[in-house]
Amino acid sequence: MNEDIESYENALELELFREYRDVIGLFSYVVETDRRFYLCNQVDVQARPVGQDVFFELTLTDAWVWDIYRSSRFVRSVRVITYKDVNVEELSKPDLDFPDRA
């Protein structure tokens, strides 16, 4: 039973990677939070102080969410709030040439 679940999750992860490979060229930014990985075309990050701490409020537009359990990974707008570090990288289009795989 556990092997079946693991096999199923591995197949979902492979399918998700293939989708990622197919769509990455449509996006300008990669955003990583403590819980999710996103591709998007616009990103706004605001640091919000709360006492001695800081939380981050992110607004992503035209996004794709790395999540094997979502039925629809494309979303028009995403608002993320996190107390963890956030990593935002602008994609360089020449770096996106993937070799063709059969």
C-alpha positions, 0 to 999 in steps of 0.5 A: 500500500505504501509503495502504491502511494509513493509510486503515485506521488512520484508520478505526480511529481514527474508530471509537475516537473514536465509542466514546469519545464513547459511553462517556465518560458511564460514567466518573468520571476521565480518566487520561493517561500517557506511553503511554496514555489511560484512562477509569476510575471509580477511580484511585489514584496512588502516587509511589514514590521510587527513589534520586534519581528517582520513578516512579508506580504507578497502579491503575485500576478499571473502565477503558476504554483508548484503544488502536485495536489492543486487541480489548477496551478495557474492563478490570476493573483496570489497573496502570500503572507510569511514570517520566513525569508522570501527569495525572488529571482528574475528569470533570464530568458536565454537560460531557459533553453531546455534540451528536447527530450523524447 
